[in-house]
Structure formats: structure tokens, C-alpha cells
């Protein structure tokens, strides 16, 4: 496949922090929406964007928790949003659209990982619903407010290597496996960016997906200690056995994707360590060391997922109106 998925030599790397990634960028007068922008790397993303002058709206499932975490950070406002409930997505979107403001940066940061089997909405598998369908519906409902030339950033993960889209059983009705479900959801996050970048071209909107890196944050809350030991992340005493990024480093690729002039004119790409990622080797099995799987950046797969997502959520900002004859 012909692809632009190759490093561009950004000069940044795995240890770059969010503040370093946005250094020299003036976001004064810009408005950003950061889902989950009050915890883990989301909080560091909010800090970096406001530090560069942006006003940040943080939709949060736990509003009181978000307000406490963001206390003392200027130019931030919090609203309520549960990505697992389409009615909540609709309500937040209507409140925001009523303000008449434009969104320059949209960052789909919130998500869940490897949770026990959980059903939300009309029986949807929770990871696919929360990580992908909720953000899909949110961006489509907010599309009238997305500014010309805006950037949309979809947080995926190297975990997308665990699974492509399971077209015959996206909601795991025939047996649940938490890591495969997480992998499918993260693949969906990449395909969403690929398709949105195509659809948003007329408005000059570009979309990116990314792997933030391995970071110990509240995202791991569903993982028992025994499993983290088994995976070689920590030892029996709780000491780290692998080199994790700090939250400040974990937020760097998000901030770089949203603001860097190095990405001008590019889009529909998967990023890691503040650079465009290469394709993962074809023969790599399981969780490859780096890179993006071909199935995650396949345009036909992206278009198919968009159609499915629109059918499931009932929302599609790009649907052609039916003209009565």
C-alpha cells in the first residue's frame, strides 16, 4: 500500500514533554475541547494547551472530580459528558453549540482499558462504545462548531495491534476477551482519524491518531496487580521493571499532533513519540515494538467503520440529504 506513514524527523522523541512539544506555539484565542482532560495524560494536555494560551473545555463524566483536579488552572471550563451514553453526548453537544463558539482543537483523550465485560447503551461492548462510538457521535454532533483548519486528535494505542475490527461480532456477543476488545477499540480510533481526515478536507480539517506511549495512569485501574506482575511491568514489591513515560511525556505526542507546524498539510496519520510512525513489519506477531498496523490505516476499512458507526449512533455530519422526488 502507498502510504505517508513514515518518520519525518521531527527532532522530538520519547522523552519530549508536552511543554517542550508546544514551545514557541501561540494558542491565544484558540479553543480546545479535551475529553477526559482532568486525569493522567489528559490533565497534562490541558496544562500544556492553557500554558500556550488556549481556552480548554473539559467534558467529564465525573464533573466534581474534574473541577477539583483542574482547580488553579486558568482558562479551563468543565461540563458533563458520559461517552457511553448517546443522550449525554447529545446534551453536551447542544449546550456547546448554543454558545456559538468555534473549536480549533478537538482531542478525543478519554477512554477505558481492559475492563471486565460491561454493556452500555443498547447493549454495546463498553470499550468500543466509550473509546470509539461516543467520540464518533460527539465529533459529528459538534461538526458545525469545528472551525476551518481545525485539528482533531484521536488517542489510540499500540494496543491496536491486539485486534483489527471484528466485523462479524464488534460487540463481543459470542465471547468476551478484554485485551482483544481494547485492541479493536484502539484500531477504531485510528480508522476514525483516517476517515475524518478525508471527509473534513473541504473544511481544511485534519485528523491524527496516536500512541502516547506506556504510562502508568488511572487508565490501568482495571488491571489487577497480579496481571501487571505477569506482564512484567512491575515486580512483587511494586517496582517498575520497564521504563514508562511520565504523564508529561505521555501527553507530548497529543500536544504535538494538535499544534505542531511540522504537520501542516498532513493528516490521516498515526503518530508516536512526537513523530509520524512507520508501518509495523508485516511479519510482526502480537504487540510489535512500534509502528502502526496496516489494517488500522486502511482507507476502505475506515470508510466501512464510519458507515457502521453512523448506523449504530444515528449520527453522521457528512450524510447526503435525501431529496424527495
C-alpha positions in Angstrom: 0.0 0.0 0.0 1.2 3.5 -0.8 1.3 5.5 2.5 2.7 8.6 4.1 3.3 6.5 7.3 7.0 7.2 7.7 9.0 9.3 10.1 9.5 12.9 9.2 12.5 13.6 11.6 10.6 16.0 13.9 13.6 16.4 16.2 11.5 15.2 19.2 11.3 11.8 20.8 10.1 9.5 23.5 11.3 11.8 26.4 9.9 15.0 25.0 7.4 16.6 27.4 4.1 18.3 26.5 5.6 21.7 27.4 8.5 21.1 25.0 6.2 19.9 22.2 4.2 23.1 22.3 7.1 25.5 23.0 7.0 28.5 20.7 3.4 27.9 19.6 0.9 30.7 20.5 -2.6 29.4 21.1 -4.0 32.7 22.3 -7.6 33.0 21.1 -7.9 29.3 20.3 -10.5 27.0 21.9 -9.8 23.3 22.6 -12.1 20.5 23.7 -10.2 17.8 25.6 -12.3 14.8 26.7 -11.0 13.4 30.0 -8.7 16.4 30.2 -8.6 16.2 34.0 -6.7 12.9 34.7 -3.4 11.3 33.7 -2.1 12.5 30.3 -5.4 14.4 29.7 -4.6 16.7 32.6 -1.1 17.3 31.3 -2.6 18.0 27.9 -4.8 20.6 29.4 -1.9 22.2 31.3 0.2 22.4 28.1 -2.6 23.9 26.0 -3.6 26.5 28.5 0.0 27.3 29.1 0.3 28.2 25.4 -2.7 30.5 25.7 -5.7 28.3 24.7 -9.0 28.1 26.4 -9.9 24.5 27.2 -13.3 22.9 27.6 -13.1 19.6 29.5 -16.2 17.4 29.2 -16.1 15.0 32.1 -18.1 12.0 33.4 -17.1 12.9 37.0 -17.6 16.7 37.0 -16.8 17.3 40.6 -13.6 15.3 40.3 -12.6 17.2 37.2 -13.2 20.6 38.8 -11.1 19.6 41.8 -8.2 18.3 39.6 -8.3 21.5 37.4 -8.6 23.9 40.3 -6.0 26.6 39.9 -5.5 26.2 36.1 -6.7 29.3 34.3 -8.8 29.3 31.1 -10.5 26.0 31.7 -14.2 25.2 32.0 -15.8 21.8 32.9 -19.0 20.4 31.6 -20.7 17.0 32.0 -20.3 14.2 29.4 -20.6 10.4 29.6 -19.3 9.0 26.3 -21.0 5.7 27.0 -24.5 7.3 26.8 -25.6 8.9 23.5 -28.1 11.1 25.3 -25.3 12.6 27.3 -23.3 13.2 24.1 -26.3 14.9 22.5 -27.0 17.1 25.6 -23.4 18.3 25.9 -23.2 19.0 22.1 -26.4 21.0 22.2 -25.1 23.1 25.2 -21.8 23.8 23.4 -23.4 24.6 20.1 -25.7 27.0 21.8 -22.7 29.1 22.8 -21.9 29.9 19.2 -18.2 29.2 19.8 -15.7 27.6 17.4 -13.5 24.6 18.2 -9.9 24.9 16.9 -8.6 21.7 18.5 -10.6 18.7 19.4 -8.8 16.0 21.4 -10.5 12.6 22.0 -8.5 11.7 25.0 -10.9 9.9 27.4 -11.1 6.2 27.4 -11.1 2.9 29.3 -8.8 -0.1 29.0 -9.1 -3.8 29.5 -12.2 -3.6 31.7 -14.4 -6.5 32.8 -17.2 -7.3 30.3 -19.5 -4.3 30.5 -22.5 -3.3 28.4 -23.6 0.3 27.9 -26.4 1.9 25.9 -28.3 -0.6 23.8 -26.0 -3.5 24.9 -22.8 -2.3 23.3 -19.4 -3.5 24.4 -18.2 -0.7 26.7 -14.6 -0.3 25.3 -15.8 0.0 21.7 -18.7 2.2 22.7 -16.8 4.6 25.0 -13.5 4.8 23.2 -14.9 5.0 19.7 -18.7 5.3 19.3 -19.0 8.1 21.9 -16.3 10.2 20.3 -17.6 9.4 16.9 -21.1 10.8 17.8 -19.5 13.7 19.7 -17.4 14.9 16.8 -20.3 14.5 14.3 -22.7 16.4 16.5 -20.1 19.2 17.1 -19.1 19.4 13.5 -21.0 22.7 12.9 -18.7 24.2 15.5 -15.4 22.7 14.2 -13.5 25.6 12.8 -11.9 25.9 9.3 -8.5 24.4 9.5 -9.1 22.8 12.9 -7.3 19.6 14.1 -8.9 16.6 15.5 -6.7 14.2 17.6 -7.8 10.7 18.4 -5.9 8.9 21.1 -5.3 5.3 20.1 -2.6 3.0 21.5 0.0 0.4 20.5 -2.8 -1.9 21.8 -4.4 -1.6 18.4 -2.0 -4.4 17.5 -4.2 -6.8 19.5 -7.1 -6.8 17.1 -8.5 -5.4 13.8 -12.2 -4.6 13.7 -14.2 -7.8 14.3 -16.8 -7.1 11.6 -18.8 -10.3 12.4 -19.0 -9.5 16.2 -18.0 -6.0 17.1 -19.8 -6.1 20.4 -18.3 -9.5 21.6 -21.7 -11.2 21.8 -20.1 -14.5 21.2 -17.5 -14.4 24.0 -15.5 -11.6 25.6 -11.8 -11.1 25.8 -10.8 -7.8 27.4 -7.5 -7.2 25.5 -9.0 -8.1 22.1 -11.8 -5.7 22.9 -9.4 -3.0 23.8 -7.4 -3.7 20.6 -10.5 -3.4 18.4 -11.4 -0.1 20.1 -8.0 1.4 19.6 -7.9 0.3 15.9 -11.3 2.1 15.6 -9.7 5.2 17.0 -7.1 5.2 14.2 -9.6 4.4 11.4 -11.8 7.2 12.7 -9.0 9.7 12.1 -8.2 8.3 8.7 -11.8 8.7 7.5 -12.4 12.0 9.2 -9.3 13.5 7.6 -10.8 12.6 4.2 -14.3 13.8 4.9 -13.0 17.1 6.5 -10.8 18.0 3.6 -13.3 20.6 2.3 -13.2 22.4 5.6 -9.4 22.2 5.8 -9.8 20.0 8.9 -7.0 17.4 9.6 -7.2 14.4 11.9 -4.5 12.4 13.5 -4.4 9.3 15.7 -1.5 8.4 18.1 0.1 6.1 20.6 1.0 8.2 23.6 3.5 5.6 25.0 3.4 3.4 28.0 2.4 5.5 31.0 1.2 4.4 34.5 -2.0 6.4 34.9 -5.6 5.7 36.2 -6.2 4.0 32.8 -4.7 0.9 34.5 -7.4 0.8 37.2 -9.0 -2.3 35.9 -5.7 -4.3 35.9 -5.1 -6.5 39.0 -1.6 -6.3 40.5 -1.1 -10.0 39.6 -1.6 -9.3 35.9 0.8 -6.4 35.9 3.4 -8.7 37.5 2.7 -11.4 35.0 3.1 -8.9 32.1 6.5 -7.9 33.5 5.5 -4.3 34.2 6.2 -4.5 38.0 7.9 -6.9 40.4 6.3 -8.4 43.6 7.3 -5.3 45.5 5.6 -2.9 43.0 8.8 -1.6 41.4 8.7 -0.8 37.7 10.5 -3.4 35.5 10.1 -1.4 32.3 10.7 2.2 31.5 7.4 4.0 31.5 6.9 7.6 30.3 5.9 10.3 32.8 2.4 11.8 32.3 4.1 14.9 31.0 6.0 12.8 28.4 2.8 10.8 27.6 0.9 14.0 26.7 3.6 15.3 24.4 2.5 13.5 21.2 -1.1 14.6 21.7 0.0 18.2 22.0 2.4 17.9 19.1 -0.4 16.4 16.9 -2.7 19.2 17.9 -0.4 22.2 17.4 2.8 21.4 15.5 3.5 23.4 12.3 5.6 20.4 11.2 2.3 18.6 10.5 0.8 21.4 8.3 -0.8 19.9 5.3 -0.6 16.4 6.6 -3.4 14.2 8.1 -5.0 10.8 8.5 -1.7 9.6 10.1 -0.8 7.6 13.2 1.9 9.2 15.3 4.1 8.0 18.2 7.0 9.7 20.1 6.2 13.1 18.6 6.8 11.9 15.0 4.9 10.1 12.3 5.1 6.3 12.9 6.3 3.8 10.4 4.2 0.8 9.4 4.7 -2.1 11.6 6.5 -5.0 10.0 4.1 -7.4 8.1 5.5 -10.4 9.9 5.3 -8.9 13.4 3.2 -11.0 15.7 1.3 -9.8 18.7 2.3 -6.5 20.1 5.0 -5.1 17.8 7.6 -2.8 19.3 6.4 0.2 17.3 4.6 1.2 14.2 1.0 1.1 13.0 -0.7 -2.0 11.6 -1.8 -1.7 8.0 -5.4 -2.6 8.8 -5.6 0.4 11.1 -4.8 2.9 8.3 -6.6 1.1 5.5 -9.0 3.6 3.9 -11.6 1.0 2.8 -11.7 -0.3 6.4 -12.0 3.3 7.6 -14.9 4.1 5.3 -16.7 0.8 6.4 -16.3 1.6 10.1 -17.6 5.1 9.5 -20.7 3.7 7.9 -21.2 1.2 10.7 -20.7 3.8 13.4 -23.2 6.1 11.7 -25.8 3.3 11.6 -25.2 2.5 15.3 -25.3 6.0 16.6 -27.7 7.5 14.2 -25.4 10.5 13.7 -23.4 11.4 10.6 -22.5 15.0 9.8 -21.5 14.1 6.3 -24.6 12.1 5.2 -26.0 13.3 1.9 -29.6 14.6 2.4 -32.3 12.6 0.7 -34.1 14.7 -1.9 -37.7 13.8 -2.4 -38.8 13.3 -5.9 
